[in-house]
Amino acid sequence: MSKELPLESFVCQNPACPVQHRAQQGNIKLRRRYGPHHRRLLKCTTCGTEFSELKGTPYWNARCSQDTVDAVVNHVTHGNSFITTAELVGCHRTTVARIVRTAGTHAQHLHDLNARDLQVTSIQADERYGFVGRKKEPAWDATVIDPSSKFLIQGEVGERTATLTRSLLVQAKERLADPHGLVLFTDGFLSYQQEFPGGTRCPPGRYRA
């Protein structure tokens, strides 16, 4: 990290701590610095747990530089394959896979913590075709977004079936402050019609939930 984050932005990592994952509680203090990069060892004054400032981030135990982690995530999120990313960054493809898995888990956890009680008046559901690892292993990337802000509300990966559609919409519903009276925009996939049999059909592919 080129610029140190303020202590108020850190949260306790201990699951048993009463203020776990709650920022700006005044409970995080600097214990000491360690290692060649002078990382900060932090301490939660509420439960006494000590942890590195990198704990809970994709950099923790990455076994490579933070610049490498940033480069891998940047290349993959811009559509490059693991093999191409490995060649561009100068590491092995298994390292790329490990970084992507760690960063993806971290991003999902961050999304779960913050994407709650969303105020929206409409949602847009869509799917796109892709594959995992090789083209013989197809997978559909299904998403629900707020069409106004383009904010990703929920994402699911799997076969393009009614089960995937149901899981996508149920999980998205849990993130909304008020799931009633929304306008649902879809691509006309039959499963959406089956999920909202009593909805009011608008122009093709649009349903009012």
N, C-alpha and C positions, 0 to 999 in steps of 0.2 A: 504494500500500500504506500504510494508516494506521499500521501497526506494522512496523518493520523486522525482517526475518528475520535470525537470527544467521548469521554467515559460515559456520559449520559445516554449515548446511543447503544451501549452494550446491555445485554440482559443475562441473567443467571441461566446456566445450562443444566442445573440440577433439577431433575423431575420432581424431587421431594420438596423443593423450595416453595414457600408460599407466594413468592413473586416471580416464579419462573416465567421467562419470555415476556416480562413486563418492563418496558424501558422507562427511563426517567424517574426511577424510584429512589435515587440517591444511595443505592446499596452497592454500587460497583466502585471499588477503589483499586489504585495501582499498588500491587504487591512488590514487584521488582521487574527488572529487565533481564533478558537472557538471550544466549546465542549470538552468532556473528552479526545478525541483523537487528539486534537489540529489540526483540519482540517484547511486548508487555505481558507480564503475568498478572492477571486480574484476580480480585477476591470479592466475593459477595459477602457483605457484612451481615446479611440476614441469616444465611445458613452456614457461612464459613467456607464454602466451596471455592477452590482456586482453579483457574483455567486460563489457557492462552487466549489472547485476543483473536486468534485465528480459529478457535473452536466454534463449530457451528457454521463455518463458511466452506466453500469449495476448495480453499487453500489448505485446509487442515489435513495433514498427513499426505499431501499431494506428491511428495517425493520428487518435485521439480519446482522450478521458479514460478513465482506468481505471474510473470510475463508469459511463460509457456501456457499456464492455465488460461489466461485471458485470450491468448492467440488461438488456442484449441476451440474454446467456446465461440469465439468470433467467427472462425472459419466454418464450423459445423452449423451454426445458426444461420449462416448465409448460403447454406445448401451444399457445401462440399462434403464428400464422402470421408469416412474415417481414413482410408488409404491416402487420399489426396491431402487431407489435413496433416497426416503424419509426415508426408514428404515436404509440405510447406513449412511446418514447424520444426522438423528435424528430430522427431521422436518416433517410437514404435506405435503401430496402430492399436496395440493392446493398452498402451498408455492413454491414447486418445479415447478409447472406449471407457476406461476407468474414470477419466476426468469428466466425460460427458455424463456418465451414470451418477457420479457424485454431484455435479452441478445441477443435473436435472432433478435429483431428489431434493436438493436444497431449494431450488426454485419452486418446486411443488409445495414444499412445506411453507415457504414464505407466502405463496399464493393462498394456501389454506388458512393461514393466520389473518391475512388482510382482506381477502375478497369476501366480506361478510356484510349483511344488511345493505346491499347495493340498491340505490334508488334509480330505477329505470322504468320507462313506460313501454318499451318494446324490446324484443330480443330477436336475434337472427341465428338460426341453426343451419349448419352446412357440413358437408363431408368432402374430403378429398382423398384420392387414391394414392397409396404409396407402398413401400415394402420395407421389411426389416432385414438388413444384412444382405439379402439377395432377392432377385425378382421372383423367385419361386416361393417366397414367404410374404405374400401380400398382406397389407393392413390398411384399414381406413382410419384417417385422422378426422374425428368428428368434433366440432366446436360449437359453442354458443357464445355470441358476442353481443355487446350493446352496439347497435348500428350507428348510433350518434357519435359515440366517443371511440369506437372500435376496440374497446376494452374487452379482453378475453375473460368471460365469466366462468366457463367450464370447458374442459377438453377431455376426450376419451379416445382410446385407440382399440381397434378390434375389427371383427367382421361386420360388414354393412347389413345388419339384421335389426329386427324389432327390439331385440335385447339391448343392443348398443344405443339405439334411439331412446329407449326408456331410461336407461342408466344416465345418459347425457342430460335429459330433461329433468330427471329427479334431482340429480346433483346440482344442476343449475338453479333449480327452484329453491334449494336450501340456502343459497347465497343471496337471495333477494329479500329486501325489506318487506315488500308486498307483492306476492306472485299473482294477484288477482287483477283481471281486467287488462292484461298485457296484450299487445299485438305481436304475434309470432310470425316471423318471416322465414319461409323454408324454400327448398328447391322442388317441392312437390313430391318428395319421397313418400310412398304409400304409408309407411310406418307413422308418419306425423299425423296423417288423417285418422289412423286407427287409435292414436293416443288421445285425440280430441274429437271424438265422434259428434259431440254436441256443440262444437265450435262453429262460429259463423265464418263461412268461406268468403273471402274477399276476392281480389284479382288472383289469377292462377298462382299457386304456391304460397298464399298468405292465409293465415288462420288466426282468429281471435280466441285466445285461451279463456 
